[in-house]
């Protein structure tokens, strides 16, 4: 019975990988990064973020609670390439810089092809799955996770001073 369960789990992971590569076109797999603002019940809850990759600069975006921002991109099939997005977040609570690495096999941890992140009071969270090895090294499974990726770094006095100077300059 134990062997049957293990084979079923291995087979289900293989189906996920097969579906992820079958959904791709032209040797690439399409993904979407989704960022949600969950800074509810906070005075001045706006969040500003700027994400870039080697292929595209998404520019600065402003969000308020309950809003979402997303963009799509493609990565090579079979885990042969990675797309790196560097995202800078700013809020009244501070700053956070997050590197998001996506491979075609990220479909397992991203609940399909949408990699979801949430901006909350204590930082930036990844919402999806994490991989783990319950029986040692041979069997890899996934389980749901809401994981703090990067806490807010409070604004330094120098950053605040520079920010106020730039506001005075522009007004």
Secondary structure, DSSP 4 states (H G I P E B T S, - for coil): -HHHHHHHHHHHHHHHHHHHHHT-BTTEEEEEEEEEE--TT-TT--EEEEEE-SS-EEEEEEE-TT-EEEEEEEEEGGG---EEEEEEEEETTEEEEEEEEE-GGGGTTTTTTEEEEEEETTEEEEEEEEEE-TTSSS--EEEEEEEEEEEPBPPPHHHHHHHHHHHHHH-
